């Protein structure tokens, strides 16, 4: 019998203390938090804050584990752009790069947010398949949304 995971409870626990999460809980939290931050605050927001950026390398490791090369390619393109302009991929480096970009008033950057968002469904399908392969099931039923049959864990 598979252990049932509640993505909303995992997300709330992760926000309070990411260290309280183990294994695939960390995968679910990281994918969800990155999606939320990107959509609510903009693409660069995640990269500018140490408390988020601290788990960026682990999130990329999870993306590798679930076989999401497309999402990794978007992140890699962003990192390459930062580095090609002479900055390190870190909150301070990205902040300096963004300030320089604003001052240079050059044409816009690629739409990394749009590219990454386009991959959401496939990313979550891969994540849920990985989680299932580890002996877990993700509760996507939301009693308050019974009319639509449940919720996508990627939409918390």
N, C-alpha and C positions, 0 to 999 in steps of 0.2 A: 504494500500500500504506500502510495506517495504522500509525502508530507505536504500539506496545503499551506502556501504562503499568501499573505495578504499584502499586496503592493502598497496600499495606502498606509498601513501600520509600519511597514518597512521604511517608507519615505519619511514619515513623521519621526521615527526613531533615528534615522540617518541625519535628519536636520538637527536634531538635538545633540547627537553624538555619533559620528560616523564610525568611531571605534567600537560601538556596540553591535555593529553588523558583522556577520560572518559569511564567508563563501559567496554563494549566489545572491544573497541579500545585497551584498555590495554591488554586484553587477546591476541588479534592478534599480538600486538607489542612484548609482552614478549615471546610468542612461537617463533616468527620469529627471534628475537634478540638472544635468547638462541641457536636456530638452527644455525644461522650464526656464532656466536662466536665459538661454538663447532666445526664446520666444518673448519673454517678458522684458528683458533688459537689453537685448541686442547681442549679436555674435561676440563682440569683443569683451563684454562684461565678465564672463567666466574667467577669461585669461588674465584679467587685471587684479584679481584678488587672491592673495596667498592661500586663504582658507579653502578656496575652490581648487586652485591650481595644484595644491598639495597632492591631490589624487588623480591628476590628469594622466600621468604615466600609467597608473593602475587601470584607469578607464580604457586606455589604448590597449593594454594587455588583455582586458576582457574582450574588446572588439576583435582582437586577433584570435582569442579562444573560440569565439562564436563564428569566426570566419567572415567577418564583415569588412572585407577589403575595400568596398566602395566608401564607407564612412571613414576608414583610415586614410583613404586617398584624399578626401576633402580636408581632413585635419593636416595631412602631410603637405598639401598645397599651401595651406595657411602658414604653416611653420616655415616652409621654403621661402615664401614671400617675405616673411619677417627677417629671416637669415640673409637672404639675397640683398636686403637693404642695410646689412651691417649690424643687425640687432640680435640679441639672444632671445630665445623663446623662454621668457620668464615674465612675471607680472611687470617688473621694472623695465625690461627690454621692450615689451610690447607697448607699454605706456609711452616710452620715449619714441618708438616707431610711429605710433598713432599721432603724437604731437607733431612730429616731423611731417607726416602725411598731411595733416591739417594746414600746416604752414606752407607746404609746397603747392597746395591747391591743384594737385594733379587729378586726372580723371579717376573715377571711382574704382574701387577694388572689385574683384569677383564677388558674386553673391554666395559666399560660403554658407551663410545661414540658410538660404533657399536650397542650395544643393544638399545640405545635411538634412533639412526637413523633408525633402523629397524622398529620402532614403528611410524615413522613420518606420514605415510599415514593415519593410524587409528587415530592418535592424531588429525590431521587436519580435518578429517571427523567428529570427535566428536566436535571439536571446531566450525566448520561451522554449524553443526546441532544445537548446543547451540545458536550460534549467530542468526540463523534463528528463533529459538524459542523465541528469545527476540525481534523479529520484524525487523530484519535487514537482508539484503542480502549482500554478498561480491562480488564485481566486480572482476571476475577472467579473464575477457577479456583484452587482451593486444593488442592494435592496431598494434604495431610493430611486433607482433607474430601471425598475423591473419592466417598464413598458418597452424599453429598447433592448431588453435581453442581456444587459450587462455593460461593462466598460472595458475599454482597451487599457492595459496597464501603462501604455505610453501616453495616456491622456489624463493622468492624475494631476 
